[in-house]
Amino acid sequence: MLPALVAEDVPTITVRKGDQINLAVSALGGSEGAATTKVVQNDLAVSGYFTLEGADSSYTVRGTASGGSLQGQVVDHSGGTVLAKTYGGSTRENAHQFANDIIETLTGHKGIAGSKITFSATRSGKKEVYLADYDGSNVRQLTHDNTISVHPSLSADGRRIAYTGYQSGYADVYVIDIGSGARNRIVNFPGTNSGATFSPDGSRLALTISKDGNPELYTVSASGGGARRLTHTRGVESGPTWSPDGDEIIYSSDQGGSPQLYRISASGGEGRPISTGRSYCTEPNWSPDGKRVAFNVRGGGEFQVAVLDLPNGGTRTVGVGQDPVWGADSRHLIFSEGGALYLLDTISSRKSKIVDGLGKISEPSWSR
């Protein structure tokens, strides 16, 4: 991304929760203008923050895209420039970056455009790891292990994936560098090594390791060394998710009977139970703003997605599905349902199918 074209101060824009900004997107000029306009419009519509109408708009998006360059601008109703930047990259990358900058400038929230998702799917007859854009575009298969490849987890920057593979006949943890395609086995203790998730800064992984005879929660460095055992219970610990600052981990444990959520320091100590008001809680995922945890509950013979408000303690069910993960905006969730992936706006309840047709799809993970 290149520096802003204008150096003027950007005005402070306050948007109340639930408000939508009336925004017009003019057709961008240039040879790549039509494709760029379509992506920007979709990104802004999916964000949930805008009403995309031409009449009486508070702001207008305009610009030119050609030759791998996008000159984007947002002006207010009086013609004042609110945002002006030039982007260099592919058409989709430029459009996503522009959309995210529009969202952050006008709402103060991070956008999810341009983020990546990974998941397991059974199209080949075996569970393999796949990668796609957040909206389901550009799906590609990353592993061809012809065995079981599960629990993929993207690093926050979207450059690495940790997953559990059975190439050796046992459950070991591998890390793929997406850019180079290089893959390394980093955790292969005797027993099960599974459910690895990257810390926010990408330097560590939290996972379940059973080398001591019982599945316990551990952290290791992202290169595989320095294993540190965090829990010491008779139960099974699973599904670790990091706090935004990397200081704490929430996980699921059945140490008290049915699975419940617990919270523990990333350096170890005693796991503290979290009151959710639900009797069966698994697969937690901590929102990037630190305020909510999405997780699975079981009710009526099916898995449901619930969201716990950490400051206030209230839990609400937002839909049917499994393995919920938060986007960078702490507003959208992706989860699996009926073998497909869905994107849910937890504020407006807008739900859309984003990936289907790959056999049974499960275990999504989302870059930040």
C-alpha positions as semicolon CSV with decimal commas, in nm:
position;residue;x (nm);y (nm);z (nm)
1;M;0,000;0,000;0,000
2;L;0,131;0,341;-0,094
3;P;0,102;0,658;0,117
4;A;-0,218;0,862;0,108
5;L;-0,256;1,096;-0,186
6;V;-0,375;1,371;0,045
7;A;-0,218;1,469;0,373
8;E;-0,519;1,649;0,522
9;D;-0,651;1,541;0,861
10;V;-0,921;1,275;0,849
11;P;-1,227;1,388;1,044
12;T;-1,341;1,187;1,344
13;I;-1,658;1,001;1,253
14;T;-1,869;0,855;1,531
15;V;-2,104;0,567;1,451
16;R;-2,338;0,427;1,714
17;K;-2,392;0,053;1,740
18;G;-2,670;-0,051;1,507
19;D;-2,635;0,254;1,284
20;Q;-2,577;0,206;0,914
21;I;-2,400;0,466;0,705
22;N;-2,562;0,564;0,376
23;L;-2,288;0,512;0,119
24;A;-2,284;0,534;-0,259
25;V;-2,030;0,338;-0,465
26;S;-1,973;0,498;-0,804
27;A;-1,855;0,276;-1,087
28;L;-1,477;0,294;-1,081
29;G;-1,305;0,388;-1,404
30;G;-1,020;0,214;-1,583
31;S;-0,973;-0,129;-1,738
32;E;-1,008;-0,304;-1,400
33;G;-1,278;-0,069;-1,274
34;A;-1,580;-0,296;-1,321
35;A;-1,421;-0,594;-1,141
36;T;-1,289;-0,372;-0,863
37;T;-1,625;-0,203;-0,813
38;K;-1,798;-0,540;-0,776
39;V;-1,554;-0,661;-0,508
40;V;-1,565;-0,333;-0,314
41;Q;-1,945;-0,328;-0,319
42;N;-1,963;-0,685;-0,193
43;D;-1,708;-0,625;0,083
44;L;-1,893;-0,315;0,204
45;A;-2,232;-0,488;0,190
46;V;-2,105;-0,793;0,381
47;S;-1,950;-0,573;0,652
48;G;-2,298;-0,476;0,773
49;Y;-2,203;-0,115;0,842
50;F;-2,346;0,042;0,528
51;T;-2,662;0,099;0,330
52;L;-2,548;0,113;-0,031
53;E;-2,780;0,365;-0,190
54;G;-2,717;0,641;-0,437
55;A;-2,969;0,896;-0,312
56;D;-2,887;1,124;-0,018
57;S;-2,566;0,938;0,059
58;S;-2,342;1,067;0,335
59;Y;-2,033;0,948;0,147
60;T;-1,942;0,849;-0,207
61;V;-1,677;0,596;-0,309
62;R;-1,502;0,661;-0,641
63;G;-1,172;0,597;-0,816
64;T;-0,985;0,438;-1,105
65;A;-0,834;0,089;-1,138
66;S;-0,605;-0,027;-1,413
67;G;-0,267;-0,192;-1,467
68;G;-0,253;-0,338;-1,115
69;S;-0,307;0,002;-0,952
70;L;-0,612;0,138;-0,774
71;Q;-0,658;0,505;-0,692
72;G;-0,945;0,510;-0,443
73;Q;-1,123;0,800;-0,285
74;V;-1,411;0,865;-0,048
75;V;-1,574;1,207;-0,033
76;D;-1,848;1,336;0,194
77;H;-2,171;1,497;0,076
78;S;-2,007;1,839;0,062
79;G;-1,724;1,710;-0,157
80;G;-1,459;1,699;0,116
81;T;-1,205;1,418;0,089
82;V;-1,230;1,169;0,374
83;L;-0,999;0,902;0,232
84;A;-0,762;0,892;-0,064
85;K;-0,505;0,619;-0,125
86;T;-0,328;0,438;-0,403
87;Y;-0,292;0,060;-0,393
88;G;-0,067;-0,170;-0,593
89;G;-0,133;-0,542;-0,633
90;S;-0,388;-0,775;-0,787
91;T;-0,738;-0,648;-0,863
92;R;-0,896;-0,837;-0,572
93;E;-0,619;-0,747;-0,325
94;N;-0,649;-0,378;-0,412
95;A;-1,027;-0,386;-0,381
96;H;-1,015;-0,565;-0,044
97;Q;-0,758;-0,321;0,096
98;F;-0,963;-0,024;-0,023
99;A;-1,281;-0,168;0,131
100;N;-1,106;-0,231;0,464
101;D;-0,972;0,126;0,468
102;I;-1,321;0,260;0,397
103;I;-1,464;0,052;0,683
104;E;-1,195;0,156;0,930
105;T;-1,207;0,524;0,831
106;L;-1,586;0,554;0,854
107;T;-1,658;0,319;1,147
108;G;-1,335;0,273;1,343
109;H;-1,370;-0,105;1,307
110;K;-1,135;-0,345;1,131
111;G;-1,262;-0,497;0,810
112;I;-1,264;-0,865;0,717
113;A;-1,209;-0,812;0,343
114;G;-0,897;-0,986;0,217
115;S;-0,879;-1,224;0,512
116;K;-0,830;-1,597;0,454
117;I;-1,003;-1,907;0,585
118;T;-0,884;-2,264;0,610
119;F;-1,090;-2,577;0,674
120;S;-1,103;-2,953;0,634
121;A;-1,306;-3,110;0,354
122;T;-1,365;-3,463;0,224
123;R;-1,398;-3,405;-0,152
124;S;-1,107;-3,642;-0,227
125;G;-1,251;-3,915;-0,006
126;K;-1,011;-3,826;0,276
127;K;-1,003;-3,525;0,504
128;E;-0,765;-3,270;0,352
129;V;-0,684;-2,905;0,429
130;Y;-0,815;-2,628;0,204
131;L;-0,762;-2,253;0,182
132;A;-0,998;-1,981;0,052
133;D;-1,076;-1,611;0,068
134;Y;-1,316;-1,510;0,344
135;D;-1,606;-1,492;0,099
136;G;-1,544;-1,842;-0,035
137;S;-1,356;-1,735;-0,348
138;N;-1,029;-1,889;-0,470
139;V;-1,065;-2,227;-0,298
140;R;-0,757;-2,445;-0,327
141;Q;-0,651;-2,775;-0,173
142;L;-0,332;-2,746;0,033
143;T;-0,270;-3,102;0,146
144;H;-0,273;-3,420;-0,059
145;D;-0,178;-3,658;0,221
146;N;-0,439;-3,923;0,134
147;T;-0,491;-3,985;0,503
148;I;-0,653;-3,775;0,778
149;S;-0,565;-3,404;0,791
150;V;-0,770;-3,215;1,050
151;H;-0,788;-2,917;1,286
152;P;-0,625;-2,660;1,052
153;S;-0,545;-2,328;1,220
154;L;-0,438;-2,010;1,040
155;S;-0,189;-1,772;1,193
156;A;-0,332;-1,423;1,243
157;D;-0,138;-1,288;0,942
158;G;-0,268;-1,569;0,721
159;R;0,079;-1,691;0,623
160;R;0,097;-2,026;0,806
161;I;-0,136;-2,314;0,883
162;A;-0,091;-2,561;1,167
163;Y;-0,284;-2,888;1,139
164;T;-0,293;-3,243;1,269
165;G;-0,188;-3,507;1,016
166;Y;-0,165;-3,885;1,037
167;Q;0,105;-3,944;0,773
168;S;0,317;-4,133;1,028
169;G;0,019;-4,333;1,144
170;Y;-0,008;-4,115;1,455
171;A;-0,155;-3,772;1,523
172;D;0,130;-3,523;1,474
173;V;0,124;-3,145;1,422
174;Y;0,253;-2,995;1,098
175;V;0,298;-2,632;0,992
176;I;0,263;-2,520;0,630
177;D;0,418;-2,198;0,501
178;I;0,151;-2,093;0,253
179;G;0,379;-1,874;0,043
180;S;0,650;-2,133;-0,018
181;G;0,446;-2,448;0,034
182;A;0,708;-2,579;0,278
183;R;0,577;-2,814;0,544
184;N;0,741;-2,924;0,867
185;R;0,637;-3,169;1,135
186;I;0,688;-2,977;1,457
187;V;0,516;-3,185;1,729
188;N;0,534;-3,564;1,730
189;F;0,526;-3,675;2,094
190;P;0,407;-4,032;2,158
191;G;0,027;-4,039;2,167
192;T;-0,203;-3,768;2,032
193;N;-0,095;-3,417;1,935
194;S;-0,394;-3,220;1,812
195;G;-0,594;-2,898;1,794
196;A;-0,297;-2,661;1,764
197;T;-0,386;-2,290;1,744
198;F;-0,150;-1,998;1,688
199;S;-0,102;-1,727;1,949
200;P;-0,196;-1,376;1,824
201;D;0,170;-1,288;1,754
202;G;0,231;-1,620;1,580
203;S;0,518;-1,722;1,809
204;R;0,345;-2,005;1,998
205;L;0,089;-2,280;1,960
206;A;-0,160;-2,409;2,216
207;L;-0,268;-2,770;2,170
208;T;-0,369;-3,098;2,331
209;I;-0,088;-3,350;2,396
210;S;-0,136;-3,692;2,556
211;K;0,227;-3,799;2,600
212;D;0,181;-3,810;2,978
213;G;-0,108;-4,054;2,947
214;N;-0,393;-3,801;2,969
215;P;-0,487;-3,537;2,708
216;E;-0,361;-3,214;2,862
217;L;-0,324;-2,855;2,744
218;Y;0,025;-2,750;2,634
219;T;0,197;-2,462;2,463
220;V;0,494;-2,501;2,229
221;S;0,692;-2,256;2,020
222;A;0,573;-2,220;1,661
223;S;0,881;-2,415;1,556
224;G;0,790;-2,700;1,791
225;G;1,026;-2,665;2,086
226;G;0,978;-2,555;2,445
227;A;0,672;-2,765;2,532
228;R;0,502;-2,636;2,849
229;R;0,225;-2,829;3,020
230;L;-0,053;-2,601;3,147
231;T;-0,318;-2,835;3,292
232;H;-0,306;-3,126;3,536
233;T;-0,651;-3,286;3,549
234;R;-0,819;-3,624;3,508
235;G;-1,032;-3,484;3,225
236;V;-0,970;-3,425;2,855
237;E;-0,863;-3,072;2,760
238;S;-0,927;-2,952;2,404
239;G;-1,011;-2,656;2,179
240;P;-0,768;-2,391;2,311
241;T;-0,821;-2,031;2,199
242;W;-0,595;-1,737;2,286
243;S;-0,687;-1,402;2,436
244;P;-0,609;-1,107;2,205
245;D;-0,302;-1,016;2,411
246;G;-0,176;-1,377;2,422
247;D;-0,175;-1,384;2,802
248;E;-0,465;-1,625;2,858
249;I;-0,625;-1,930;2,698
250;I;-0,985;-2,047;2,709
251;Y;-1,042;-2,418;2,650
252;S;-1,292;-2,698;2,699
253;S;-1,250;-2,968;2,963
254;D;-1,469;-3,251;3,092
255;Q;-1,283;-3,267;3,423
256;G;-1,610;-3,200;3,606
257;G;-1,823;-3,438;3,398
258;S;-1,969;-3,285;3,082
259;P;-1,745;-3,046;2,881
260;Q;-1,730;-2,691;3,013
261;L;-1,521;-2,383;2,937
262;Y;-1,220;-2,289;3,148
263;R;-0,977;-2,000;3,150
264;I;-0,607;-2,029;3,232
265;S;-0,291;-1,818;3,215
266;A;-0,083;-1,895;2,906
267;S;0,209;-1,949;3,143
268;G;0,020;-2,211;3,347
269;G;-0,162;-2,222;3,677
270;E;-0,510;-2,327;3,776
271;G;-0,788;-2,343;3,518
272;R;-1,089;-2,135;3,627
273;P;-1,439;-2,244;3,518
274;I;-1,640;-1,998;3,309
275;S;-2,011;-1,973;3,380
276;T;-2,197;-2,010;3,049
277;G;-2,538;-2,130;3,163
278;R;-2,502;-2,428;2,930
279;S;-2,436;-2,792;3,019
280;Y;-2,220;-2,891;2,720
281;C;-1,960;-2,646;2,583
282;T;-1,685;-2,718;2,330
283;E;-1,472;-2,553;2,059
284;P;-1,444;-2,200;2,205
285;N;-1,312;-1,909;1,997
286;W;-1,215;-1,577;2,157
287;S;-1,312;-1,260;1,966
288;P;-1,026;-1,025;1,866
289;D;-1,172;-0,744;2,077
290;G;-1,160;-0,973;2,381
291;K;-1,527;-0,921;2,469
292;R;-1,693;-1,241;2,348
293;V;-1,638;-1,612;2,317
294;A;-1,822;-1,819;2,056
295;F;-1,853;-2,191;2,122
296;N;-2,057;-2,504;2,056
297;V;-2,344;-2,615;2,276
298;R;-2,563;-2,920;2,234
299;G;-2,937;-2,893;2,244
300;G;-3,231;-3,071;2,085
301;G;-3,003;-3,339;1,947
302;E;-2,793;-3,098;1,742
303;F;-2,495;-2,868;1,783
304;Q;-2,565;-2,498;1,814
305;V;-2,343;-2,189;1,811
306;A;-2,355;-1,978;2,126
307;V;-2,189;-1,646;2,213
308;L;-2,086;-1,555;2,567
309;D;-2,049;-1,188;2,659
310;L;-1,746;-1,194;2,889
311;P;-1,795;-0,856;3,063
312;N;-2,165;-0,914;3,136
313;G;-2,185;-1,293;3,150
314;G;-2,485;-1,341;2,923
315;T;-2,498;-1,628;2,670
316;R;-2,715;-1,634;2,357
317;T;-2,758;-1,892;2,083
318;V;-2,705;-1,750;1,735
319;G;-2,764;-2,050;1,511
320;V;-2,723;-2,418;1,434
321;G;-2,368;-2,529;1,344
322;Q;-2,024;-2,625;1,467
323;D;-1,674;-2,487;1,516
324;P;-1,746;-2,111;1,516
325;V;-1,457;-1,870;1,451
326;W;-1,453;-1,489;1,472
327;G;-1,345;-1,250;1,201
328;A;-1,116;-0,954;1,266
329;D;-1,419;-0,727;1,320
330;S;-1,543;-0,931;1,620
331;R;-1,883;-0,911;1,451
332;H;-1,889;-1,193;1,195
333;L;-1,864;-1,566;1,260
334;I;-1,787;-1,849;1,021
335;F;-1,903;-2,199;1,114
336;S;-1,992;-2,530;0,952
337;E;-2,347;-2,653;0,909
338;G;-2,471;-2,946;0,703
339;G;-2,131;-2,997;0,543
340;A;-2,102;-2,635;0,420
341;L;-1,949;-2,315;0,561
342;Y;-2,162;-2,015;0,654
343;L;-2,086;-1,652;0,734
344;L;-2,304;-1,496;1,005
345;D;-2,335;-1,129;1,101
346;T;-2,402;-1,158;1,476
347;I;-2,555;-0,808;1,489
348;S;-2,795;-0,820;1,194
349;S;-2,831;-1,202;1,192
350;R;-2,763;-1,200;0,817
351;K;-2,639;-1,546;0,718
352;S;-2,492;-1,659;0,387
353;K;-2,340;-1,981;0,256
354;I;-1,981;-1,922;0,143
355;V;-1,831;-2,266;0,067
356;D;-2,009;-2,580;-0,049
357;G;-1,960;-2,874;-0,286
358;L;-1,640;-3,011;-0,132
359;G;-1,787;-3,309;0,046
360;K;-1,825;-3,256;0,419
361;I;-1,662;-2,929;0,523
362;S;-1,566;-2,873;0,887
363;E;-1,323;-2,706;1,133
364;P;-1,286;-2,358;0,983
365;S;-1,015;-2,117;1,097
366;W;-0,997;-1,748;1,004
367;S;-0,702;-1,510;0,969
368;R;-0,723;-1,169;1,136
